[in-house]
Structures are given as C-alpha cells and as structure tokens.
Amino acid sequence: MSNLDQIAKLSGFSKATVSRVLNHSPHVSQATRDKIKSIMEELDYVPNGNAISLSKGQTQQIGMVTEGINEVMLPFLNSFVETASQHGYQTIIYTSGGHPKKELQAFEDMRRKRVDALVISTCVNDLALLGSYCKYGPMVSWQRMELPEIASVAMNQYEGYMLGLEHVIQRGYTRIANAFGRPSSMNTLSRINAYENIMRKYGLPVHPHWSRTGVYSIRQGEQLVRELLGGAEEKPSAILCANDLVAAGIVSEARRQQLRIPEDLAVVGFDNTELAHTLGITSVDNPIADQAKNAFHLLHSKLKGVEEEQQKLQYSLVQRATT
C-alpha cells in the first residue's frame, strides 16, 4: 500500500483529497486539512518534492543571477527571497564571478526545468543570447535592459540623480563632482545625462576631470577625495556618489584631511541604506526592497497566468548632516 493510500484509508478521505492537501489547494475545508495533516505527522510522512514538482509541472524554485553578492544588492536579494518564500518558492542564487560561461548555468538550468524562472540582478553575457532563453521560462531583470523580451523592474536613475543635483544646487553648491558606477551601464549613462542637463539648466561649468566612473566602494571613495582635493587649486564643493558606500569613504577621508562637512564639501549618497542613516549621509532613497517584490510578482503572474499588481515606486531625497 502506498503512503497516499495509507493516509487516505486512515483519514477516511479519498486519495484526491489527500493530494489536494499536499498541494495546498484552497478547495479543502480546514477541518479536513487538519485531520489529514495530523495523520501525516503520526506516520512521519514527508512528501516527495520531485513527485510534487512533476505533478505540478513546476519546481517551485526561482533562480537569481548575479556576478556576486555585495552590500548594494543585499536589500534586493533579501526582499526577493522573503517574498518568494511567502508564496512557497525557494530561491537559488547563481553567482558568476563575472564569467559568462558560469553565468549561463542558470539559464541552462531553466532550460532543463530545474528552476521555473529567473531574476537577473546583474549579468555579463550578450543580451541577445540571454533573450534566446525566454522560451524556456519567464525572466525579469533588476538592471535596465534594452531588450523587450526580458521585463525589467528597474527605475530610471535619471530621476533620482536629478533630486540629488537639484538639492545641492539649491543649497548653494555649484562646483559638482560625480562618482559614477559601471561605465557601460544604462544607470550611469542616465546619471551623466542628468548631470549635463542640470549644469546646462543653471548655466554652471562642467568639469570633466571631476567625474569618474567605476567608483563603487568605500576605499575608492577615499581615493577619489585624495585625487580631487589633494592640492588642486580649484576643488569641487559637492560630490554625488554611485552609492552610500562611496559616500561613506568620501566623508571619512575628507574629515581626515580636516575638511568640514558640509561647509567645505557636501556629499550625497544613493540608495539610502542603513549606512547612510548611521553616518548621517544625505542620500537618494531608492526603494530596492519594493523593486524586488515587484520582480517576484511579475514572475509569479507569468507562472500562474494571472495578473498581479505592481507597486508604483518613486525616488525621494533624505537630507542629513552632509548637505
């Protein structure tokens, strides 16, 4: 006698009803559900995950693709994993270390039905290649992509960066430097565009040598202060940063050099993380956790074939002691 037969016999319900309880069907009364679960516990019955996946045609697993795990992506990762878990899904993290071949393992796993869907945090492969995997399952990206096949929950950082720029200019800072992130990313290009537009709008000079790309970390923020403010005749009066880590490094090094914050140098971070709160850094609030929730619900709606509402999100600026 199979386990399901035994549970059905002891409970007095059909195998179909037992199966509905195993599959969390809403079409079972609570009393029936409780009785069947009680018998399962008495028998120490553990459902066969592979069998359930085969019966559903889904693994209840979603892959997350990223080059690596860092402080910037943690709010997205944690929020996505938690939201997925609440809906009965496990999240498998695929870290590529920047290697295209290793990254493709996640996409191959979706092709082989080892995961039901993929969420892309960052990727290094050619977008056209990644798009070719859309026929094997739904995908959504946290990074902005010029690829209609892959939906994106990314927000246009032009708007967020403009908030920071307008803020420092309104407070009287006109010599503005920029610590941008990845040179080729759409986010960086949007921020550069925002900077050029705002300087043009207010008739302020653009200093190309005050804008650097590839600045991500605390140490790189410290180095930027030494490069821009160490002995130069004309110095920036404000620096806008790729993230709060860079802002923390700039604030730390500036104070070591006896610069007054914000009198001598204003600093604006991005993302509004706990670090910005702890160190009193003005930062552009980026609703990362909510973007992750939107990413899950977008995938879930495609997996279940039902529409799920997306949160409407926007940037805001949180002023603290550095401006």
MARRO-823666 format. One record per residue (C-alpha): residue number from 1; residue in one letter; chain; x, y, z. Coordinates in steps of 0.5 Angstrom, whole numbers. Last residue first. Layout:
NUM; A; A; X; Y; Z
...
***
This chain:
323; T; A; 49; 137; 6
322; T; A; 53; 132; 10
321; A; A; 48; 132; 16
320; R; A; 42; 129; 13
319; Q; A; 37; 130; 8
318; V; A; 33; 124; 5
317; L; A; 32; 125; -2
316; S; A; 26; 121; -5
315; Y; A; 25; 116; -11
314; Q; A; 19; 113; -14
313; L; A; 15; 107; -14
312; K; A; 8; 105; -16
311; Q; A; 7; 98; -14
310; Q; A; 6; 92; -19
309; E; A; -1; 89; -19
308; E; A; -1; 81; -20
307; E; A; -4; 79; -27
306; V; A; -6; 72; -27
305; G; A; -2; 66; -31
304; K; A; 1; 63; -25
303; L; A; 8; 63; -28
302; K; A; 7; 69; -31
301; S; A; 4; 73; -25
300; H; A; 9; 70; -21
299; L; A; 15; 73; -25
298; L; A; 12; 80; -24
297; H; A; 10; 79; -17
296; F; A; 17; 77; -16
295; A; A; 20; 83; -19
294; N; A; 15; 88; -16
293; K; A; 18; 85; -9
292; A; A; 25; 86; -11
291; Q; A; 23; 93; -13
290; D; A; 20; 94; -6
289; A; A; 26; 92; -3
288; I; A; 30; 97; -7
287; P; A; 26; 103; -6
286; N; A; 32; 108; -8
285; D; A; 32; 114; -3
284; V; A; 37; 119; -5
283; S; A; 42; 120; 1
282; T; A; 45; 125; 6
281; I; A; 50; 122; 10
280; G; A; 49; 122; 18
279; L; A; 53; 116; 19
278; T; A; 48; 111; 21
277; H; A; 43; 113; 17
276; A; A; 47; 113; 11
275; L; A; 50; 106; 13
274; E; A; 43; 104; 14
273; T; A; 42; 105; 6
272; N; A; 39; 111; 3
271; D; A; 40; 108; -4
270; F; A; 45; 114; -7
269; G; A; 50; 118; -3
268; V; A; 50; 126; -3
267; V; A; 56; 129; 0
266; A; A; 58; 137; 1
265; L; A; 65; 139; 2
264; D; A; 68; 145; 5
263; E; A; 62; 147; 9
262; P; A; 58; 140; 9
261; I; A; 63; 137; 12
260; R; A; 69; 141; 14
259; L; A; 75; 139; 11
258; Q; A; 81; 137; 16
257; Q; A; 84; 132; 11
256; R; A; 82; 126; 16
255; R; A; 75; 129; 15
254; A; A; 75; 129; 8
253; E; A; 77; 121; 8
252; S; A; 71; 119; 12
251; V; A; 66; 123; 8
250; I; A; 69; 121; 2
249; G; A; 69; 113; 4
248; A; A; 62; 114; 7
247; A; A; 60; 117; 0
246; V; A; 63; 111; -4
245; L; A; 59; 106; 1
244; D; A; 53; 110; 0
243; N; A; 52; 109; -7
242; A; A; 54; 112; -14
241; C; A; 56; 119; -11
240; L; A; 55; 126; -12
239; I; A; 60; 130; -9
238; A; A; 60; 138; -7
237; S; A; 65; 144; -7
236; P; A; 69; 141; -12
235; K; A; 76; 144; -12
234; E; A; 80; 149; -16
233; E; A; 88; 150; -14
232; A; A; 88; 142; -13
231; G; A; 93; 140; -7
230; G; A; 89; 134; -5
229; L; A; 82; 135; -7
228; L; A; 80; 131; -13
227; E; A; 85; 126; -12
226; R; A; 86; 125; -5
225; V; A; 78; 125; -5
224; L; A; 77; 120; -10
223; Q; A; 82; 115; -6
222; E; A; 77; 115; 0
221; G; A; 71; 114; -5
220; Q; A; 75; 108; -8
219; R; A; 76; 105; -1
218; I; A; 69; 106; 1
217; S; A; 67; 102; -5
216; Y; A; 64; 103; -12
215; V; A; 67; 108; -17
214; G; A; 68; 105; -24
213; T; A; 67; 112; -27
212; R; A; 70; 119; -25
211; S; A; 67; 126; -26
210; W; A; 71; 132; -23
209; H; A; 76; 131; -29
208; P; A; 70; 133; -34
207; H; A; 69; 140; -30
206; V; A; 62; 142; -33
205; P; A; 61; 150; -32
204; L; A; 54; 152; -29
203; G; A; 49; 156; -33
202; Y; A; 43; 153; -29
201; K; A; 40; 149; -34
200; R; A; 46; 147; -37
199; M; A; 49; 144; -31
198; I; A; 43; 141; -30
197; N; A; 43; 137; -36
196; E; A; 50; 135; -36
195; Y; A; 49; 132; -29
194; A; A; 42; 128; -31
193; N; A; 46; 126; -38
192; I; A; 51; 123; -33
191; R; A; 46; 120; -29
190; S; A; 43; 117; -34
189; L; A; 49; 114; -37
188; T; A; 51; 111; -31
187; N; A; 44; 108; -30
186; M; A; 45; 105; -37
185; S; A; 51; 101; -35
184; S; A; 57; 102; -39
183; P; A; 62; 106; -34
182; R; A; 60; 102; -28
181; G; A; 59; 107; -22
180; F; A; 59; 114; -22
179; A; A; 63; 119; -17
178; N; A; 61; 126; -19
177; A; A; 64; 133; -18
176; I; A; 60; 139; -17
175; R; A; 62; 146; -17
174; T; A; 56; 150; -16
173; Y; A; 54; 148; -8
172; G; A; 49; 154; -6
171; R; A; 44; 150; -2
170; Q; A; 39; 150; -8
169; I; A; 45; 147; -12
168; V; A; 46; 141; -7
167; H; A; 39; 139; -8
166; E; A; 38; 140; -15
165; L; A; 43; 135; -16
164; G; A; 41; 130; -11
163; L; A; 34; 130; -14
162; M; A; 37; 130; -21
161; Y; A; 40; 123; -19
160; G; A; 34; 120; -17
159; E; A; 30; 122; -24
158; Y; A; 36; 120; -28
157; Q; A; 36; 113; -24
156; N; A; 31; 110; -29
155; M; A; 27; 105; -24
154; A; A; 29; 98; -25
153; V; A; 23; 93; -25
152; S; A; 25; 90; -32
151; A; A; 22; 85; -37
150; I; A; 26; 81; -41
149; E; A; 24; 80; -49
148; P; A; 24; 88; -50
147; L; A; 32; 88; -49
146; E; A; 35; 95; -48
145; M; A; 36; 93; -41
144; R; A; 36; 96; -34
143; Q; A; 38; 92; -28
142; W; A; 33; 89; -24
141; S; A; 31; 84; -29
140; V; A; 26; 79; -30
139; M; A; 25; 72; -34
138; P; A; 20; 68; -35
137; G; A; 21; 61; -38
136; Y; A; 24; 56; -43
135; K; A; 22; 61; -49
134; C; A; 26; 67; -46
133; Y; A; 32; 63; -47
132; S; A; 34; 67; -53
131; G; A; 34; 73; -49
130; L; A; 40; 71; -46
129; L; A; 44; 71; -52
128; A; A; 41; 77; -55
127; L; A; 43; 81; -48
126; D; A; 51; 78; -49
125; N; A; 53; 75; -42
124; V; A; 55; 79; -36
123; C; A; 49; 80; -32
122; T; A; 47; 83; -26
121; S; A; 41; 82; -21
120; I; A; 37; 78; -26
119; V; A; 31; 74; -24
118; L; A; 30; 67; -27
117; A; A; 24; 63; -27
116; D; A; 22; 55; -26
115; V; A; 28; 52; -24
114; R; A; 31; 45; -26
113; K; A; 27; 45; -32
112; R; A; 33; 44; -36
111; R; A; 32; 50; -40
110; M; A; 32; 54; -33
109; D; A; 38; 50; -31
108; E; A; 41; 52; -38
107; F; A; 40; 60; -36
106; A; A; 43; 59; -29
105; Q; A; 49; 55; -32
104; L; A; 50; 61; -37
103; E; A; 53; 65; -31
102; K; A; 59; 60; -31
101; K; A; 60; 61; -38
100; P; A; 60; 69; -38
99; H; A; 65; 69; -32
98; G; A; 64; 76; -28
97; G; A; 64; 72; -21
96; S; A; 58; 68; -24
95; T; A; 54; 68; -18
94; Y; A; 48; 63; -18
93; I; A; 43; 64; -12
92; I; A; 37; 59; -12
91; T; A; 31; 62; -9
90; Q; A; 25; 57; -6
89; Y; A; 18; 59; -7
88; G; A; 12; 57; -3
87; H; A; 9; 64; -4
86; Q; A; 12; 67; 3
85; S; A; 18; 64; 1
84; A; A; 18; 68; -6
83; T; A; 17; 75; -2
82; E; A; 23; 73; 3
81; V; A; 28; 71; -2
80; F; A; 26; 77; -6
79; S; A; 27; 82; 0
78; N; A; 33; 79; 2
77; L; A; 36; 79; -5
76; F; A; 34; 87; -6
75; P; A; 37; 89; 0
74; L; A; 43; 85; -1
73; M; A; 45; 88; -7
72; V; A; 49; 94; -5
71; E; A; 52; 91; 0
70; N; A; 55; 85; -4
69; I; A; 54; 79; -7
68; G; A; 57; 77; -14
67; E; A; 56; 77; -21
66; T; A; 49; 76; -20
65; V; A; 43; 71; -23
64; M; A; 37; 69; -18
63; G; A; 34; 63; -20
62; I; A; 27; 61; -18
61; Q; A; 24; 54; -15
60; Q; A; 17; 52; -14
59; T; A; 20; 46; -19
58; Q; A; 14; 47; -24
57; G; A; 10; 42; -28
56; K; A; 5; 41; -22
55; S; A; 5; 33; -22
54; L; A; 13; 33; -23
53; S; A; 14; 38; -18
52; I; A; 10; 34; -13
51; A; A; 14; 28; -15
50; N; A; 21; 31; -14
49; G; A; 19; 34; -7
48; N; A; 17; 27; -5
47; P; A; 12; 29; 1
46; V; A; 15; 27; 8
45; Y; A; 10; 23; 12
44; D; A; 12; 22; 20
43; L; A; 6; 17; 20
42; E; A; 3; 21; 26
41; E; A; 5; 27; 23
40; M; A; 1; 25; 16
39; I; A; -5; 23; 20
38; S; A; -5; 30; 24
37; K; A; -4; 33; 17
36; I; A; -10; 29; 14
35; K; A; -14; 31; 20
34; D; A; -12; 39; 20
33; R; A; -14; 39; 12
32; T; A; -21; 36; 13
31; A; A; -22; 41; 19
30; Q; A; -20; 47; 15
29; S; A; -24; 45; 9
28; V; A; -21; 43; 2
27; H; A; -21; 47; -4
26; P; A; -16; 52; -2
25; S; A; -11; 47; -5
24; H; A; -4; 47; -1
23; N; A; -1; 41; -6
22; L; A; -1; 36; 0
21; V; A; -8; 38; 2
20; R; A; -10; 37; -5
19; S; A; -7; 30; -6
18; V; A; -10; 28; 1
17; T; A; -17; 30; -2
16; A; A; -15; 26; -9
15; K; A; -13; 20; -5
14; S; A; -20; 20; -2
13; F; A; -22; 21; 5
12; G; A; -23; 17; 11
11; S; A; -17; 19; 15
10; L; A; -13; 12; 16
9; K; A; -15; 10; 9
8; A; A; -13; 16; 5
7; I; A; -6; 16; 9
6; Q; A; -5; 9; 8
5; D; A; -7; 10; 0
4; L; A; -2; 16; 0
3; N; A; 4; 12; 3
2; S; A; 3; 7; -2
1; M; A; 0; 0; 0
***
